[in-house]
Amino acid sequence: MQINFLRNAATWLSAGATFVGLVLSAPSAMAGSSEYLSRPEVRSFIETMQTEHALDVAELERILGSARHQPTVVRLIGPERPKTAPPPVRSYPRYRAKFLTQVRIAAGTQYWDLHEEYLRRAEAQFGVPAEVILGILGVETAFGQNTGSFRVVDSLATIAFDGPRRQEYFRDELKELLLLARDMNIDPLAIKGSYAGAMGLPQFMPSSYRRYAVDFDDDQSIDLIGSPADAIGSVASYLKAYGWNEGEAATVAVKLPAGAEAELVTGLERAHDAAELRERGVKFAAAKLPEGLCSVVELPTPGKPSKYIAGFGNFEAVTRYNRSTFYATAVLELAEAIRAARTQQMTVRADTESPTG
Ligand SMILES: [Ca+2]
């Protein structure tokens, strides 16, 4: 999601010169929809926040009065794809290549070295392996390098009141942001994030921040923007809450019987019993499988036969972070690559550092 945003932002910036000219010549037209305070749905939102959550009306007016409509956000959120449109050509290798780079894998091992203590603690407390936490932080923000530059109030208000879809969801997130800022005693106008309002190293939405984030460096505040420790603990806490089971494989490669693909692929849904799949001729690449149902996920490559994997409970936990099978697969593959690179590094270190006497 983050990477898409950056690519789109770059396209947008490349047209910067003309765009800036436009803004300078017609500032009032651009700011026209920023007058959120006069809108009846915004008044009613403020009223609800006051009656249901006892937030101060003057403070709400200060915040929402400063909220600015962001046309870029509307464009990036995009319209619903028409049901009649042909499905886009999907390529898992193309998606994977954005994240499984040597640079990102090296950044992952470095991050592991720097924050080993907290990764160990997260693993002990929540049962989530260090590399999976790093896989998420790596895909989401390249370990804090791309955390987003939109004011979260602007992003959320824009989609909540002018978005092409999912307004209700984003009104809820705006509410959660205001409550989060109150709880943390910070000015919501100071918080930056993605075009969709995801914040900090792990790109938590405000509701997830309030529900699952933890203070992992014991400084009495939960800071997902400035504290790698809090980000590490919070990712593990989130995955645990969505059913991560210590020591279980998330995915197992499968071979499907020819012609049965369309019938067997379930994507995000864990609808299959592994024993039944075996009876139907599905071959698993491992003898021992995790308990519980599994999904069958297709990883397509245009012009070539697709690959398939079975996704178990831990795979589903990762898809709860971002509802995409490509996303979860890339997170887990980045995790494996970081783990392998670290193992190699440790071997080299042990060879060069081991005492000879
Ligand atoms: Ca903290």
Residues whose N, C-alpha, C, O or C-beta is under 5 A from the ligand:
A	BS01	CA	D215 F216 D217 D218 D219 Q220 S221 I222 D223 S227 D230
